[in-house]
Amino acid sequence: MSELPRYEYVKLADAIEADIASGKLPQGAALPGERAMTELYGVSIGTVRRTVVELRKRGLVATLPAKGTYVIDMPKPPGDGSEPRQT
């Protein structure tokens, strides 16, 4: 059985999440602007916007109107004990 293809915005969100986890984008760092991200990653502005929404859903970034999008949290490593225990 073949794996379903992933959307481009999910791939980009995963790449940015990896940059956050590695410290390349530390907490408090600003993400590049939308136009800069389109050029940097070679994607459309719609893809960039959906990526930012996805990162907000994951709780990794916050967008401040007229200020930009900033890293607010580090991804949790799997098995860090934050999952509820099964009883």
KATALIN-V764200 format. One record per residue. N is the residue number from 0. RES is the residue in one letter. OMEGA is omega in radians with two decimals (999 if undefined). D_LAST is the distance of its C-alpha to the last C-alpha in Angstrom with 1 decimal. Layout:
N;RES;OMEGA;D_LAST, N;RES;OMEGA;D_LAST
//
This chain:
0;M;-3.10;33.5, 1;S;-3.14;34.6, 2;E;3.11;32.6, 3;L;3.11;33.5, 4;P;3.12;35.6, 5;R;3.08;34.2, 6;Y;-3.12;36.1, 7;E;-3.13;38.3, 8;Y;3.11;36.8, 9;V;3.09;33.3, 10;K;-3.14;35.0, 11;L;3.09;36.7, 12;A;3.10;33.7, 13;D;-3.14;31.9, 14;A;3.13;35.0, 15;I;3.08;35.2, 16;E;3.10;31.5, 17;A;3.09;32.3, 18;D;3.10;35.4, 19;I;-3.12;33.3, 20;A;-3.10;30.8, 21;S;-3.11;33.7, 22;G;3.09;35.5, 23;K;3.03;38.4, 24;L;-3.08;37.5, 25;P;3.09;36.4, 26;Q;-3.12;34.9, 27;G;3.13;37.8, 28;A;3.09;39.7, 29;A;2.98;41.4, 30;L;3.06;41.0, 31;P;3.08;44.4, 32;G;-3.08;45.9, 33;E;-3.11;45.6, 34;R;3.11;48.9, 35;A;3.14;48.4, 36;M;3.11;45.1, 37;T;3.14;46.8, 38;E;-3.11;49.3, 39;L;-3.06;47.0, 40;Y;3.11;44.6, 41;G;-3.14;47.1, 42;V;3.13;45.3, 43;S;3.12;46.4, 44;I;3.08;45.9, 45;G;3.10;43.7, 46;T;3.11;41.3, 47;V;-3.12;41.3, 48;R;3.11;40.5, 49;R;3.09;37.6, 50;T;-3.13;36.4, 51;V;3.08;36.5, 52;V;3.13;34.6, 53;E;3.12;31.9, 54;L;3.06;31.7, 55;R;3.11;31.5, 56;K;3.13;28.6, 57;R;3.11;26.8, 58;G;-3.08;27.6, 59;L;-3.10;29.9, 60;V;3.02;33.3, 61;A;3.12;35.1, 62;T;3.09;38.5, 63;L;-3.11;41.1, 64;P;3.12;43.9, 65;A;3.14;47.1, 66;K;-3.13;45.5, 67;G;-3.13;43.3, 68;T;-3.02;39.7, 69;Y;3.06;38.0, 70;V;-3.13;35.0, 71;I;-3.06;32.6, 72;D;3.06;29.4, 73;M;3.07;28.4, 74;P;3.12;25.9, 75;K;3.08;22.6, 76;P;3.11;22.3, 77;P;3.09;19.5, 78;G;-3.13;16.7, 79;D;3.10;18.0, 80;G;-3.10;14.7, 81;S;3.12;15.1, 82;E;3.10;12.4, 83;P;-3.14;9.4, 84;R;3.06;6.3, 85;Q;3.10;3.8, 86;T;999;0.0
//
